Amino acid sequence: MTKYYYIYILTNKHNRVLYIGVTNNLIKRVWEHKNKINNNSSFTRRYNIDKLVYYE
């Protein structure tokens, strides 16, 4: 079974901070960021990072 992974870049609403992540379920991960669920990173919480700007 082949797994596919995504590299994604998120920012905050002012587009001043970038966050780069890797996941195998992009839709779920972006939803988690937007809803502040399973977000153990104090960096993303501190800067309110939840807007997807790029993925590959």
PyMOL Python script that loads the backbone (N, CA, C, O; Angstrom):
from pymol import cmd

cmd.read_pdbstr("""\
ATOM      1  N   MET A   1       0.838  -1.176   0.000  1.00  0.00           N
ATOM      2  CA  MET A   1       0.000   0.000   0.000  1.00  0.00           C
ATOM      3  C   MET A   1       0.890   1.249   0.000  1.00  0.00           C
ATOM      4  O   MET A   1       1.756   1.400   0.862  1.00  0.00           O
ATOM      5  N   THR A   2       0.677   2.113  -0.942  1.00  0.00           N
ATOM      6  CA  THR A   2       1.463   3.337  -1.065  1.00  0.00           C
ATOM      7  C   THR A   2       0.812   4.457  -0.273  1.00  0.00           C
ATOM      8  O   THR A   2      -0.391   4.696  -0.380  1.00  0.00           O
ATOM      9  N   LYS A   3       1.624   5.140   0.526  1.00  0.00           N
ATOM     10  CA  LYS A   3       1.125   6.304   1.269  1.00  0.00           C
ATOM     11  C   LYS A   3       1.607   7.559   0.576  1.00  0.00           C
ATOM     12  O   LYS A   3       2.740   7.621   0.100  1.00  0.00           O
ATOM     13  N   TYR A   4       0.757   8.545   0.522  1.00  0.00           N
ATOM     14  CA  TYR A   4       1.106   9.820  -0.063  1.00  0.00           C
ATOM     15  C   TYR A   4       1.189  10.859   1.042  1.00  0.00           C
ATOM     16  O   TYR A   4       0.369  10.873   1.960  1.00  0.00           O
ATOM     17  N   TYR A   5       2.168  11.708   0.947  1.00  0.00           N
ATOM     18  CA  TYR A   5       2.361  12.748   1.947  1.00  0.00           C
ATOM     19  C   TYR A   5       2.319  14.114   1.286  1.00  0.00           C
ATOM     20  O   TYR A   5       2.677  14.263   0.118  1.00  0.00           O
ATOM     21  N   TYR A   6       1.886  15.092   2.032  1.00  0.00           N
ATOM     22  CA  TYR A   6       1.776  16.462   1.546  1.00  0.00           C
ATOM     23  C   TYR A   6       2.663  17.372   2.385  1.00  0.00           C
ATOM     24  O   TYR A   6       2.743  17.233   3.605  1.00  0.00           O
ATOM     25  N   ILE A   7       3.312  18.287   1.722  1.00  0.00           N
ATOM     26  CA  ILE A   7       3.988  19.385   2.390  1.00  0.00           C
ATOM     27  C   ILE A   7       3.046  20.570   2.257  1.00  0.00           C
ATOM     28  O   ILE A   7       2.541  20.845   1.168  1.00  0.00           O
ATOM     29  N   TYR A   8       2.806  21.275   3.360  1.00  0.00           N
ATOM     30  CA  TYR A   8       1.863  22.378   3.308  1.00  0.00           C
ATOM     31  C   TYR A   8       2.423  23.593   4.034  1.00  0.00           C
ATOM     32  O   TYR A   8       3.249  23.477   4.939  1.00  0.00           O
ATOM     33  N   ILE A   9       1.953  24.752   3.614  1.00  0.00           N
ATOM     34  CA  ILE A   9       2.352  26.010   4.235  1.00  0.00           C
ATOM     35  C   ILE A   9       1.091  26.731   4.680  1.00  0.00           C
ATOM     36  O   ILE A   9       0.149  26.908   3.908  1.00  0.00           O
ATOM     37  N   LEU A  10       1.093  27.140   5.938  1.00  0.00           N
ATOM     38  CA  LEU A  10      -0.006  27.895   6.520  1.00  0.00           C
ATOM     39  C   LEU A  10       0.500  29.263   6.957  1.00  0.00           C
ATOM     40  O   LEU A  10       1.697  29.455   7.170  1.00  0.00           O
ATOM     41  N   THR A  11      -0.411  30.197   7.087  1.00  0.00           N
ATOM     42  CA  THR A  11      -0.078  31.519   7.598  1.00  0.00           C
ATOM     43  C   THR A  11      -1.225  32.005   8.470  1.00  0.00           C
ATOM     44  O   THR A  11      -2.252  31.341   8.606  1.00  0.00           O
ATOM     45  N   ASN A  12      -1.026  33.176   9.056  1.00  0.00           N
ATOM     46  CA  ASN A  12      -2.111  33.770   9.847  1.00  0.00           C
ATOM     47  C   ASN A  12      -2.881  34.758   8.978  1.00  0.00           C
ATOM     48  O   ASN A  12      -2.551  34.943   7.806  1.00  0.00           O
ATOM     49  N   LYS A  13      -3.899  35.389   9.541  1.00  0.00           N
ATOM     50  CA  LYS A  13      -4.758  36.243   8.710  1.00  0.00           C
ATOM     51  C   LYS A  13      -4.049  37.492   8.212  1.00  0.00           C
ATOM     52  O   LYS A  13      -4.503  38.112   7.250  1.00  0.00           O
ATOM     53  N   HIS A  14      -2.937  37.878   8.848  1.00  0.00           N
ATOM     54  CA  HIS A  14      -2.186  39.059   8.413  1.00  0.00           C
ATOM     55  C   HIS A  14      -1.040  38.695   7.455  1.00  0.00           C
ATOM     56  O   HIS A  14      -0.319  39.573   6.984  1.00  0.00           O
ATOM     57  N   ASN A  15      -0.879  37.399   7.174  1.00  0.00           N
ATOM     58  CA  ASN A  15       0.162  36.890   6.258  1.00  0.00           C
ATOM     59  C   ASN A  15       1.564  37.291   6.699  1.00  0.00           C
ATOM     60  O   ASN A  15       2.410  37.595   5.858  1.00  0.00           O
ATOM     61  N   ARG A  16       1.822  37.296   7.990  1.00  0.00           N
ATOM     62  CA  ARG A  16       3.125  37.711   8.501  1.00  0.00           C
ATOM     63  C   ARG A  16       3.954  36.560   9.053  1.00  0.00           C
ATOM     64  O   ARG A  16       5.157  36.719   9.265  1.00  0.00           O
ATOM     65  N   VAL A  17       3.342  35.410   9.289  1.00  0.00           N
ATOM     66  CA  VAL A  17       4.043  34.274   9.877  1.00  0.00           C
ATOM     67  C   VAL A  17       3.750  33.050   9.024  1.00  0.00           C
ATOM     68  O   VAL A  17       2.607  32.832   8.620  1.00  0.00           O
ATOM     69  N   LEU A  18       4.782  32.246   8.745  1.00  0.00           N
ATOM     70  CA  LEU A  18       4.602  31.019   7.973  1.00  0.00           C
ATOM     71  C   LEU A  18       4.851  29.805   8.845  1.00  0.00           C
ATOM     72  O   LEU A  18       5.693  29.827   9.742  1.00  0.00           O
ATOM     73  N   TYR A  19       4.107  28.748   8.568  1.00  0.00           N
ATOM     74  CA  TYR A  19       4.276  27.464   9.236  1.00  0.00           C
ATOM     75  C   TYR A  19       4.330  26.404   8.147  1.00  0.00           C
ATOM     76  O   TYR A  19       3.470  26.381   7.266  1.00  0.00           O
ATOM     77  N   ILE A  20       5.322  25.530   8.193  1.00  0.00           N
ATOM     78  CA  ILE A  20       5.473  24.469   7.201  1.00  0.00           C
ATOM     79  C   ILE A  20       5.293  23.136   7.908  1.00  0.00           C
ATOM     80  O   ILE A  20       5.895  22.888   8.952  1.00  0.00           O
ATOM     81  N   GLY A  21       4.454  22.278   7.327  1.00  0.00           N
ATOM     82  CA  GLY A  21       4.204  20.973   7.926  1.00  0.00           C
ATOM     83  C   GLY A  21       4.137  19.877   6.881  1.00  0.00           C
ATOM     84  O   GLY A  21       4.094  20.141   5.679  1.00  0.00           O
ATOM     85  N   VAL A  22       4.130  18.635   7.363  1.00  0.00           N
ATOM     86  CA  VAL A  22       4.019  17.454   6.510  1.00  0.00           C
ATOM     87  C   VAL A  22       2.928  16.566   7.094  1.00  0.00           C
ATOM     88  O   VAL A  22       2.876  16.357   8.306  1.00  0.00           O
ATOM     89  N   THR A  23       2.061  16.044   6.238  1.00  0.00           N
ATOM     90  CA  THR A  23       0.978  15.177   6.694  1.00  0.00           C
ATOM     91  C   THR A  23       0.586  14.207   5.586  1.00  0.00           C
ATOM     92  O   THR A  23       0.888  14.429   4.413  1.00  0.00           O
ATOM     93  N   ASN A  24      -0.085  13.137   5.973  1.00  0.00           N
ATOM     94  CA  ASN A  24      -0.607  12.214   4.963  1.00  0.00           C
ATOM     95  C   ASN A  24      -2.111  12.402   4.771  1.00  0.00           C
ATOM     96  O   ASN A  24      -2.718  11.723   3.943  1.00  0.00           O
ATOM     97  N   ASN A  25      -2.722  13.328   5.536  1.00  0.00           N
ATOM     98  CA  ASN A  25      -4.149  13.623   5.395  1.00  0.00           C
ATOM     99  C   ASN A  25      -4.313  15.140   5.461  1.00  0.00           C
ATOM    100  O   ASN A  25      -4.563  15.700   6.529  1.00  0.00           O
ATOM    101  N   LEU A  26      -4.173  15.780   4.343  1.00  0.00           N
ATOM    102  CA  LEU A  26      -4.151  17.247   4.290  1.00  0.00           C
ATOM    103  C   LEU A  26      -5.467  17.870   4.741  1.00  0.00           C
ATOM    104  O   LEU A  26      -5.461  18.837   5.503  1.00  0.00           O
ATOM    105  N   ILE A  27      -6.573  17.342   4.292  1.00  0.00           N
ATOM    106  CA  ILE A  27      -7.876  17.917   4.646  1.00  0.00           C
ATOM    107  C   ILE A  27      -8.086  17.869   6.161  1.00  0.00           C
ATOM    108  O   ILE A  27      -8.505  18.854   6.768  1.00  0.00           O
ATOM    109  N   LYS A  28      -7.795  16.730   6.758  1.00  0.00           N
ATOM    110  CA  LYS A  28      -7.962  16.590   8.208  1.00  0.00           C
ATOM    111  C   LYS A  28      -7.024  17.525   8.962  1.00  0.00           C
ATOM    112  O   LYS A  28      -7.430  18.153   9.941  1.00  0.00           O
ATOM    113  N   ARG A  29      -5.792  17.621   8.521  1.00  0.00           N
ATOM    114  CA  ARG A  29      -4.803  18.436   9.238  1.00  0.00           C
ATOM    115  C   ARG A  29      -5.141  19.922   9.177  1.00  0.00           C
ATOM    116  O   ARG A  29      -5.019  20.621  10.183  1.00  0.00           O
ATOM    117  N   VAL A  30      -5.559  20.411   8.024  1.00  0.00           N
ATOM    118  CA  VAL A  30      -5.944  21.823   7.910  1.00  0.00           C
ATOM    119  C   VAL A  30      -7.181  22.088   8.760  1.00  0.00           C
ATOM    120  O   VAL A  30      -7.278  23.131   9.406  1.00  0.00           O
ATOM    121  N   TRP A  31      -8.126  21.151   8.764  1.00  0.00           N
ATOM    122  CA  TRP A  31      -9.318  21.292   9.606  1.00  0.00           C
ATOM    123  C   TRP A  31      -8.921  21.377  11.081  1.00  0.00           C
ATOM    124  O   TRP A  31      -9.483  22.172  11.834  1.00  0.00           O
ATOM    125  N   GLU A  32      -7.953  20.558  11.488  1.00  0.00           N
ATOM    126  CA  GLU A  32      -7.481  20.604  12.873  1.00  0.00           C
ATOM    127  C   GLU A  32      -6.867  21.965  13.207  1.00  0.00           C
ATOM    128  O   GLU A  32      -7.098  22.502  14.291  1.00  0.00           O
ATOM    129  N   HIS A  33      -6.100  22.510  12.298  1.00  0.00           N
ATOM    130  CA  HIS A  33      -5.524  23.842  12.533  1.00  0.00           C
ATOM    131  C   HIS A  33      -6.623  24.891  12.656  1.00  0.00           C
ATOM    132  O   HIS A  33      -6.587  25.720  13.565  1.00  0.00           O
ATOM    133  N   LYS A  34      -7.584  24.864  11.766  1.00  0.00           N
ATOM    134  CA  LYS A  34      -8.646  25.867  11.780  1.00  0.00           C
ATOM    135  C   LYS A  34      -9.514  25.775  13.030  1.00  0.00           C
ATOM    136  O   LYS A  34      -9.989  26.795  13.529  1.00  0.00           O
ATOM    137  N   ASN A  35      -9.723  24.575  13.534  1.00  0.00           N
ATOM    138  CA  ASN A  35     -10.581  24.370  14.701  1.00  0.00           C
ATOM    139  C   ASN A  35      -9.794  24.205  15.999  1.00  0.00           C
ATOM    140  O   ASN A  35     -10.368  23.894  17.042  1.00  0.00           O
ATOM    141  N   LYS A  36      -8.475  24.415  15.932  1.00  0.00           N
ATOM    142  CA  LYS A  36      -7.605  24.344  17.117  1.00  0.00           C
ATOM    143  C   LYS A  36      -7.713  22.999  17.834  1.00  0.00           C
ATOM    144  O   LYS A  36      -7.710  22.936  19.063  1.00  0.00           O
ATOM    145  N   ILE A  37      -7.807  21.930  17.052  1.00  0.00           N
ATOM    146  CA  ILE A  37      -7.910  20.578  17.597  1.00  0.00           C
ATOM    147  C   ILE A  37      -6.592  19.850  17.385  1.00  0.00           C
ATOM    148  O   ILE A  37      -5.986  19.935  16.318  1.00  0.00           O
ATOM    149  N   ASN A  38      -6.158  19.134  18.413  1.00  0.00           N
ATOM    150  CA  ASN A  38      -4.917  18.354  18.330  1.00  0.00           C
ATOM    151  C   ASN A  38      -3.760  19.237  17.904  1.00  0.00           C
ATOM    152  O   ASN A  38      -2.891  18.816  17.141  1.00  0.00           O
ATOM    153  N   ASN A  39      -3.756  20.451  18.396  1.00  0.00           N
ATOM    154  CA  ASN A  39      -2.747  21.424  18.008  1.00  0.00           C
ATOM    155  C   ASN A  39      -1.767  21.589  19.161  1.00  0.00           C
ATOM    156  O   ASN A  39      -1.900  22.504  19.973  1.00  0.00           O
ATOM    157  N   ASN A  40      -0.781  20.696  19.229  1.00  0.00           N
ATOM    158  CA  ASN A  40       0.174  20.700  20.334  1.00  0.00           C
ATOM    159  C   ASN A  40       1.256  21.758  20.177  1.00  0.00           C
ATOM    160  O   ASN A  40       2.029  21.997  21.104  1.00  0.00           O
ATOM    161  N   SER A  41       1.316  22.379  19.034  1.00  0.00           N
ATOM    162  CA  SER A  41       2.360  23.365  18.779  1.00  0.00           C
ATOM    163  C   SER A  41       1.980  24.720  19.372  1.00  0.00           C
ATOM    164  O   SER A  41       0.985  25.326  18.973  1.00  0.00           O
ATOM    165  N   SER A  42       2.772  25.180  20.316  1.00  0.00           N
ATOM    166  CA  SER A  42       2.498  26.497  20.896  1.00  0.00           C
ATOM    167  C   SER A  42       2.743  27.598  19.867  1.00  0.00           C
ATOM    168  O   SER A  42       2.174  28.684  19.976  1.00  0.00           O
ATOM    169  N   PHE A  43       3.579  27.327  18.875  1.00  0.00           N
ATOM    170  CA  PHE A  43       3.854  28.305  17.816  1.00  0.00           C
ATOM    171  C   PHE A  43       2.599  28.614  17.015  1.00  0.00           C
ATOM    172  O   PHE A  43       2.270  29.783  16.809  1.00  0.00           O
ATOM    173  N   THR A  44       1.895  27.583  16.560  1.00  0.00           N
ATOM    174  CA  THR A  44       0.689  27.809  15.759  1.00  0.00           C
ATOM    175  C   THR A  44      -0.429  28.406  16.600  1.00  0.00           C
ATOM    176  O   THR A  44      -1.238  29.186  16.097  1.00  0.00           O
ATOM    177  N   ARG A  45      -0.479  28.045  17.871  1.00  0.00           N
ATOM    178  CA  ARG A  45      -1.479  28.623  18.769  1.00  0.00           C
ATOM    179  C   ARG A  45      -1.191  30.096  19.035  1.00  0.00           C
ATOM    180  O   ARG A  45      -2.096  30.929  18.999  1.00  0.00           O
ATOM    181  N   ARG A  46       0.060  30.407  19.299  1.00  0.00           N
ATOM    182  CA  ARG A  46       0.454  31.783  19.625  1.00  0.00           C
ATOM    183  C   ARG A  46       0.166  32.753  18.485  1.00  0.00           C
ATOM    184  O   ARG A  46      -0.307  33.866  18.714  1.00  0.00           O
ATOM    185  N   TYR A  47       0.453  32.328  17.253  1.00  0.00           N
ATOM    186  CA  TYR A  47       0.302  33.219  16.105  1.00  0.00           C
ATOM    187  C   TYR A  47      -0.996  33.009  15.333  1.00  0.00           C
ATOM    188  O   TYR A  47      -1.197  33.626  14.286  1.00  0.00           O
ATOM    189  N   ASN A  48      -1.878  32.147  15.835  1.00  0.00           N
ATOM    190  CA  ASN A  48      -3.186  31.899  15.222  1.00  0.00           C
ATOM    191  C   ASN A  48      -3.056  31.528  13.739  1.00  0.00           C
ATOM    192  O   ASN A  48      -3.697  32.122  12.872  1.00  0.00           O
ATOM    193  N   ILE A  49      -2.227  30.553  13.485  1.00  0.00           N
ATOM    194  CA  ILE A  49      -1.939  30.126  12.113  1.00  0.00           C
ATOM    195  C   ILE A  49      -2.979  29.104  11.676  1.00  0.00           C
ATOM    196  O   ILE A  49      -3.078  28.022  12.255  1.00  0.00           O
ATOM    197  N   ASP A  50      -3.761  29.454  10.643  1.00  0.00           N
ATOM    198  CA  ASP A  50      -4.806  28.531  10.194  1.00  0.00           C
ATOM    199  C   ASP A  50      -5.224  28.715   8.740  1.00  0.00           C
ATOM    200  O   ASP A  50      -6.221  28.130   8.316  1.00  0.00           O
ATOM    201  N   LYS A  51      -4.494  29.506   7.972  1.00  0.00           N
ATOM    202  CA  LYS A  51      -4.875  29.742   6.572  1.00  0.00           C
ATOM    203  C   LYS A  51      -3.901  29.015   5.638  1.00  0.00           C
ATOM    204  O   LYS A  51      -2.704  29.300   5.628  1.00  0.00           O
ATOM    205  N   LEU A  52      -4.434  28.072   4.856  1.00  0.00           N
ATOM    206  CA  LEU A  52      -3.608  27.313   3.917  1.00  0.00           C
ATOM    207  C   LEU A  52      -3.253  28.186   2.718  1.00  0.00           C
ATOM    208  O   LEU A  52      -4.135  28.757   2.077  1.00  0.00           O
ATOM    209  N   VAL A  53      -1.963  28.287   2.420  1.00  0.00           N
ATOM    210  CA  VAL A  53      -1.535  29.085   1.278  1.00  0.00           C
ATOM    211  C   VAL A  53      -0.883  28.257   0.182  1.00  0.00           C
ATOM    212  O   VAL A  53      -0.820  28.696  -0.966  1.00  0.00           O
ATOM    213  N   TYR A  54      -0.390  27.045   0.525  1.00  0.00           N
ATOM    214  CA  TYR A  54       0.268  26.224  -0.491  1.00  0.00           C
ATOM    215  C   TYR A  54       0.328  24.783  -0.008  1.00  0.00           C
ATOM    216  O   TYR A  54       0.494  24.520   1.183  1.00  0.00           O
ATOM    217  N   TYR A  55       0.192  23.854  -0.950  1.00  0.00           N
ATOM    218  CA  TYR A  55       0.456  22.445  -0.641  1.00  0.00           C
ATOM    219  C   TYR A  55       0.952  21.745  -1.890  1.00  0.00           C
ATOM    220  O   TYR A  55       0.696  22.173  -3.016  1.00  0.00           O
ATOM    221  N   GLU A  56       1.655  20.675  -1.663  1.00  0.00           N
ATOM    222  CA  GLU A  56       2.225  19.901  -2.774  1.00  0.00           C
ATOM    223  C   GLU A  56       2.276  18.444  -2.403  1.00  0.00           C
ATOM    224  O   GLU A  56       2.723  17.619  -3.200  1.00  0.00           O
TER     225      GLU A  56
END
""", "prot")
cmd.dss("prot")
cmd.show_as("cartoon", "prot")
cmd.util.cbc("prot")
cmd.orient("prot")
